[in-house]
Amino acid sequence: MELRNCPACGKVYAHTGRPLCPDCVAAEEEEFKKVSDYLRDYPSSSLARTSEATGVRESKILRFLREGRLMVADGAVFGLLCEKCGEPVTSGRWCPKCASGMSRQIESAIVPRRGDGRERMHYSGLWKKGEK
């Protein structure tokens, strides 16, 4: 068991994979619920208005969006941009086009393909002449 200091409140806690102590995690979940409920009722609200109405810092609301936990309505003014191309996004770090392109690049790097689209086994070891 690893003990850490909570970066939010400074208390010592048993680290379980989350970067905050259990009390701060619970408080953050309360803030998330406030923002989520507010955006459900006012889907086209701006970032500043949402922060003002809920009492949750703008930076934390943007973090919820980047984590993909929240999604804003099209046309809402949150200033969230794709980290790759700069296009506006409603949630997450990348727009659908860039996310799809990166996914294809990763897949092609991991799974070598034959010309007919079927997977193939690939050996990159060095063999001495005459050995198999």
Rosetta blueprint (number, residue, H / E / L):
1 M L
2 E L
3 L E
4 R E
5 N E
6 C L
7 P L
8 A L
9 C L
10 G L
11 K L
12 V E
13 Y E
14 A E
15 H L
16 T L
17 G L
18 R L
19 P L
20 L L
21 C L
22 P H
23 D H
24 C H
25 V H
26 A H
27 A H
28 E H
29 E H
30 E H
31 E H
32 F H
33 K H
34 K H
35 V H
36 S H
37 D H
38 Y H
39 L H
40 R H
41 D H
42 Y L
43 P L
44 S L
45 S L
46 S L
47 L H
48 A H
49 R H
50 T H
51 S H
52 E H
53 A H
54 T H
55 G L
56 V L
57 R L
58 E H
59 S H
60 K H
61 I H
62 L H
63 R H
64 F H
65 L H
66 R H
67 E L
68 G L
69 R L
70 L L
71 M L
72 V L
73 A L
74 D L
75 G L
76 A L
77 V L
78 F L
79 G L
80 L L
81 L E
82 C L
83 E L
84 K L
85 C L
86 G L
87 E L
88 P E
89 V L
90 T L
91 S L
92 G L
93 R L
94 W L
95 C L
96 P H
97 K H
98 C H
99 A H
100 S H
101 G H
102 M H
103 S H
104 R H
105 Q H
106 I H
107 E H
108 S H
109 A H
110 I H
111 V L
112 P L
113 R E
114 R L
115 G L
116 D L
117 G L
118 R L
119 E E
120 R L
121 M L
122 H L
123 Y L
124 S L
125 G L
126 L L
127 W L
128 K L
129 K L
130 G L
131 E L
132 K L
